[in-house]
Amino acid sequence: MNKITSQWPLHHDGIRFLSPYFIVAQLAKDPLTRNLYPLAMGYYPSARGHKMERHHHDNYLLIYCTAGSGTLTVNQKTFAINAGDCFCLPKGTAHTYEASEHSPWTIYWLHFEGLAAKDFYAHLNLSSPRLSIGIQARVVRIFDALAELRHSGYQVAEFVQGCHQLQALMSYLALLARQHDPQSGKLLDWERLRATMQEHVHGQLNLDTLAAEAQVSKYHFSKKFKQLTGHSPIQYFINMKMQRACYLLDSNSRSVKQVSAEMGYDDAYYFSRLFKKVIGLSPQQYRRSRHR
């Protein structure tokens, strides 16, 4: 990182940790860590007066705001950053960010690099540097775990674990980015949607019901859901039903017709065609395959 203008001394409750050069050099060449590794990280609570300006920087930056507010300026465009927002910047991007004077933010921050850093950043598929994900306990836990590296005594094994936690963090943020609906500014409640599908797995469910559950239009729901899963909502639901049918075929001696009825299909032949399309085997072939 170079050409940096920074103000705000470290708050007495804050955390700041830099990976030493010899650790970074080892992480950069180790096959277990060279794809993605942390360079520096920290946690700044109620960071009144915090401001950073970089005309250029040599690594990737991720900041997650959990309380308060601030601003980020990139390419002469300023974004309001509030609790539940994060932003990620690729290397070489000039930027300025600062805490609000009246409601200073609380942030986790992380600089990272690696052979796959560019790919992980691209996987976020961001249309804007700012991503609203809400207060995510899982994200906070990973940041806290990475901050614990400052107590590692520079043991490489702990940094190996930290690097994989960083990969998990970036992968999870990419998942949250795909759940986000830019039209409504909301996240699709993925766990709630899955729970709704599970509740109806022995019956039927239509697109209107699922879109109403997500509180977005059918068009935006279908588009966002397919971006997230690679399947339409109804196809995903059918896949879930066929997985349940596999469990029933594995765990009891019910006939295919009985399993079909239990899964909400009156026509066993139609059920068998769906099953084969999803699983690749007919129900009878699937059941016989257990004994091979």
C-alpha positions as CSV (number, residue, x, y, z in Angstrom):
1,M,0.0,0.0,0.0
2,N,1.4,3.4,-0.9
3,K,0.5,7.0,-1.3
4,I,-1.7,6.8,1.8
5,T,-3.2,9.6,3.8
6,S,-4.6,8.4,7.1
7,Q,-5.9,9.9,10.2
8,W,-7.3,8.5,13.4
9,P,-5.1,6.9,16.1
10,L,-6.0,3.4,17.0
11,H,-8.9,3.4,19.5
12,H,-8.0,1.8,22.8
13,D,-10.7,-0.9,22.2
14,G,-9.6,-1.4,18.6
15,I,-7.6,-4.3,17.1
16,R,-5.0,-4.0,14.3
17,F,-2.9,-6.9,13.1
18,L,-0.4,-7.0,10.3
19,S,1.0,-10.3,9.0
20,P,4.8,-10.0,9.2
21,Y,6.8,-10.2,6.0
22,F,8.3,-13.6,6.7
23,I,4.8,-15.0,7.2
24,V,3.4,-13.4,4.1
25,A,6.4,-14.7,2.0
26,Q,5.6,-18.2,3.3
27,L,1.9,-17.9,2.7
28,A,2.5,-16.7,-0.8
29,K,4.4,-19.9,-1.8
30,D,2.7,-22.6,0.3
31,P,0.3,-24.6,-1.9
32,L,-2.2,-24.6,0.9
33,T,-2.4,-20.8,1.3
34,R,-1.0,-19.1,-1.8
35,N,-4.4,-18.7,-3.5
36,L,-5.7,-16.4,-0.8
37,Y,-4.1,-15.0,2.4
38,P,-4.6,-12.1,4.8
39,L,-2.1,-9.3,4.9
40,A,-3.6,-7.1,7.6
41,M,-6.9,-6.9,9.5
42,G,-8.6,-5.0,12.2
43,Y,-11.6,-4.0,14.2
44,Y,-12.4,-0.3,14.9
45,P,-15.4,0.4,17.2
46,S,-17.1,3.8,17.1
47,A,-14.2,5.1,15.1
48,R,-14.8,8.8,15.4
49,G,-12.4,10.8,13.2
50,H,-11.4,7.7,11.2
51,K,-10.4,8.6,7.6
52,M,-8.3,6.9,4.9
53,E,-7.3,8.2,1.5
54,R,-5.3,6.1,-1.0
55,H,-4.3,7.2,-4.4
56,H,-3.2,3.6,-5.2
57,H,-3.0,0.4,-3.2
58,D,-1.3,-2.9,-4.0
59,N,-3.8,-5.4,-2.6
60,Y,-7.5,-6.2,-2.1
61,L,-9.6,-4.5,0.6
62,L,-12.7,-5.6,2.4
63,I,-14.6,-3.5,5.0
64,Y,-17.7,-4.5,6.9
65,C,-19.7,-1.9,8.9
66,T,-21.7,-3.3,11.8
67,A,-22.8,-0.1,13.4
68,G,-22.9,3.6,12.7
69,S,-22.2,5.0,9.3
70,G,-19.6,6.5,7.0
71,T,-18.9,7.2,3.3
72,L,-16.8,5.6,0.6
73,T,-15.7,7.5,-2.5
74,V,-14.5,5.6,-5.6
75,N,-14.1,7.0,-9.1
76,Q,-15.5,10.4,-8.0
77,K,-18.7,8.7,-6.7
78,T,-19.6,8.7,-3.1
79,F,-21.5,5.9,-1.4
80,A,-23.2,6.0,2.0
81,I,-22.1,3.1,4.2
82,N,-24.4,2.1,7.0
83,A,-24.7,-0.8,9.5
84,G,-25.0,-4.0,7.5
85,D,-23.1,-2.7,4.5
86,C,-19.7,-4.0,3.3
87,F,-17.5,-2.9,0.4
88,C,-14.7,-4.7,-1.4
89,L,-12.2,-3.0,-3.7
90,P,-9.7,-4.5,-6.1
91,K,-6.0,-3.6,-6.1
92,G,-5.0,-0.4,-7.8
93,T,-8.3,1.4,-7.0
94,A,-8.0,4.9,-5.7
95,H,-10.4,5.5,-2.9
96,T,-11.3,7.5,0.2
97,Y,-13.4,6.4,3.1
98,E,-14.3,8.0,6.5
99,A,-16.5,7.6,9.5
100,S,-19.5,9.8,10.0
101,E,-18.9,12.7,12.4
102,H,-22.2,12.3,14.2
103,S,-22.6,8.5,14.0
104,P,-19.1,7.1,13.6
105,W,-19.0,3.6,12.2
106,T,-17.8,0.3,13.8
107,I,-16.0,-1.7,11.2
108,Y,-14.0,-4.8,10.5
109,W,-11.4,-4.4,7.8
110,L,-9.2,-6.8,5.9
111,H,-6.4,-6.5,3.3
112,F,-5.8,-9.7,1.3
113,E,-3.8,-11.1,-1.6
114,G,-3.1,-14.4,-3.4
115,L,-3.0,-16.1,-6.8
116,A,-6.8,-16.5,-6.7
117,A,-7.6,-13.1,-5.1
118,K,-8.7,-11.7,-8.4
119,D,-11.0,-14.7,-9.0
120,F,-12.5,-14.5,-5.6
121,Y,-13.2,-10.8,-6.1
122,A,-14.7,-11.5,-9.5
123,H,-16.9,-14.2,-7.9
124,L,-18.6,-11.5,-5.9
125,N,-19.9,-10.2,-9.2
126,L,-20.5,-6.7,-7.7
127,S,-22.3,-4.1,-9.7
128,S,-21.3,-1.5,-7.0
129,P,-18.5,-1.5,-4.5
130,R,-21.1,-1.4,-1.7
131,L,-23.1,-4.6,-0.8
132,S,-25.9,-4.5,1.7
133,I,-25.9,-7.8,3.6
134,G,-27.3,-6.9,6.9
135,I,-25.8,-7.9,10.2
136,Q,-24.6,-11.4,9.5
137,A,-23.5,-13.4,12.6
138,R,-21.5,-15.8,10.3
139,V,-19.5,-12.9,8.8
140,V,-18.8,-11.5,12.2
141,R,-17.6,-14.9,13.5
142,I,-15.1,-15.3,10.6
143,F,-13.7,-11.8,11.1
144,D,-13.3,-12.4,14.8
145,A,-11.6,-15.7,14.0
146,L,-9.2,-14.0,11.6
147,A,-8.4,-11.4,14.3
148,E,-7.3,-14.2,16.6
149,L,-4.3,-14.7,14.3
150,R,-2.7,-11.9,16.3
151,H,-2.4,-14.4,19.2
152,S,-1.0,-17.2,17.0
153,G,2.7,-16.7,17.8
154,Y,3.1,-16.7,14.0
155,Q,2.4,-20.5,13.8
156,V,2.0,-21.4,10.2
157,A,-0.6,-24.0,11.0
158,E,-2.9,-21.3,12.4
159,F,-2.4,-19.1,9.3
160,V,-3.3,-22.1,7.1
161,Q,-6.6,-22.3,9.0
162,G,-7.0,-18.5,8.7
163,C,-6.5,-18.6,4.9
164,H,-9.3,-21.2,4.6
165,Q,-11.5,-19.1,6.8
166,L,-10.8,-16.2,4.4
167,Q,-11.9,-18.3,1.5
168,A,-15.0,-19.2,3.4
169,L,-15.7,-15.5,4.0
170,M,-15.3,-14.5,0.4
171,S,-17.4,-17.5,-0.8
172,Y,-20.2,-16.6,1.7
173,L,-20.2,-13.0,0.7
174,A,-20.6,-14.1,-3.0
175,L,-23.6,-16.2,-1.9
176,L,-25.1,-13.2,-0.1
177,A,-24.4,-11.0,-3.1
178,R,-26.5,-13.3,-5.2
179,Q,-29.3,-13.3,-2.7
180,H,-29.5,-9.5,-2.8
181,D,-32.2,-8.0,-5.0
182,P,-31.0,-4.7,-6.4
183,Q,-34.6,-3.8,-7.4
184,S,-35.9,-3.9,-3.8
185,G,-32.6,-3.4,-1.9
186,K,-33.4,-6.6,0.0
187,L,-31.8,-9.9,0.6
188,L,-33.7,-13.0,-0.3
189,D,-34.2,-14.9,3.0
190,W,-32.6,-18.1,1.7
191,E,-33.2,-20.1,5.0
192,R,-36.8,-19.0,5.1
193,L,-37.4,-20.0,1.5
194,R,-35.8,-23.4,2.0
195,A,-37.9,-23.9,5.2
196,T,-41.0,-23.1,3.2
197,M,-40.0,-25.7,0.5
198,Q,-39.3,-28.3,3.2
199,E,-42.7,-27.7,4.7
200,H,-44.4,-28.4,1.4
201,V,-42.0,-31.1,0.2
202,H,-44.8,-33.8,0.4
203,G,-47.2,-31.6,-1.5
204,Q,-47.2,-28.8,-4.1
205,L,-45.9,-25.3,-4.2
206,N,-46.3,-22.6,-6.9
207,L,-44.2,-19.6,-7.9
208,D,-46.8,-17.1,-6.6
209,T,-46.5,-18.5,-3.1
210,L,-42.7,-18.4,-3.1
211,A,-42.5,-14.9,-4.6
212,A,-45.0,-13.7,-1.9
213,E,-42.8,-15.3,0.8
214,A,-39.8,-13.4,-0.6
215,Q,-41.9,-10.2,-0.9
216,V,-40.6,-9.5,-4.4
217,S,-42.2,-9.7,-7.8
218,K,-42.3,-13.1,-9.6
219,Y,-40.0,-11.9,-12.3
220,H,-37.3,-10.6,-9.9
221,F,-37.7,-13.5,-7.6
222,S,-37.3,-16.1,-10.5
223,K,-34.3,-14.2,-11.9
224,K,-32.5,-13.8,-8.5
225,F,-33.3,-17.4,-7.5
226,K,-31.8,-18.8,-10.7
227,Q,-28.7,-16.6,-10.3
228,L,-28.3,-18.0,-6.8
229,T,-28.9,-21.7,-7.4
230,G,-28.6,-22.3,-11.2
231,H,-32.2,-23.6,-11.2
232,S,-35.7,-22.0,-11.5
233,P,-37.5,-22.0,-8.1
234,I,-39.9,-24.7,-9.1
235,Q,-37.1,-27.0,-10.5
236,Y,-35.2,-26.5,-7.3
237,F,-38.4,-27.5,-5.4
238,I,-38.8,-30.6,-7.6
239,N,-35.1,-31.5,-7.0
240,M,-35.7,-31.2,-3.3
241,K,-38.8,-33.5,-3.6
242,M,-36.8,-36.1,-5.5
243,Q,-34.1,-36.0,-2.9
244,R,-36.8,-36.8,-0.3
245,A,-38.1,-39.5,-2.5
246,C,-34.6,-41.1,-2.6
247,Y,-34.7,-41.1,1.2
248,L,-38.0,-42.9,1.3
249,L,-36.9,-45.4,-1.3
250,D,-33.8,-46.1,0.7
251,S,-35.4,-46.3,4.2
252,N,-38.5,-48.4,3.8
253,S,-40.2,-51.0,1.7
254,R,-43.0,-48.9,0.4
255,S,-43.9,-49.4,-3.3
256,V,-43.1,-46.8,-5.9
257,K,-46.8,-46.0,-6.0
258,Q,-46.9,-45.4,-2.3
259,V,-43.8,-43.2,-2.4
260,S,-45.3,-41.2,-5.3
261,A,-48.5,-40.6,-3.3
262,E,-46.5,-39.6,-0.2
263,M,-44.6,-37.0,-2.3
264,G,-47.9,-35.5,-3.5
265,Y,-48.2,-37.2,-6.9
266,D,-51.4,-39.1,-7.7
267,D,-49.9,-40.4,-11.0
268,A,-47.0,-42.8,-10.2
269,Y,-45.9,-42.8,-13.9
270,Y,-45.6,-39.0,-13.9
271,F,-43.6,-39.2,-10.6
272,S,-41.3,-41.9,-12.1
273,R,-40.6,-39.7,-15.2
274,L,-39.8,-36.8,-12.9
275,F,-37.6,-38.9,-10.7
276,K,-35.6,-40.3,-13.7
277,K,-35.2,-36.8,-15.1
278,V,-33.7,-35.5,-11.9
279,I,-31.8,-38.6,-10.5
280,G,-30.9,-40.3,-13.8
281,L,-32.5,-43.6,-12.8
282,S,-36.0,-44.8,-12.5
283,P,-37.3,-45.3,-8.9
284,Q,-37.0,-49.1,-9.4
285,Q,-33.4,-48.8,-10.8
286,Y,-32.5,-46.5,-8.0
287,R,-33.8,-48.9,-5.4
288,R,-31.9,-51.9,-7.0
289,S,-28.7,-49.8,-7.1
290,R,-28.5,-49.8,-3.3
291,H,-27.6,-53.5,-3.3
292,R,-24.7,-53.3,-5.8
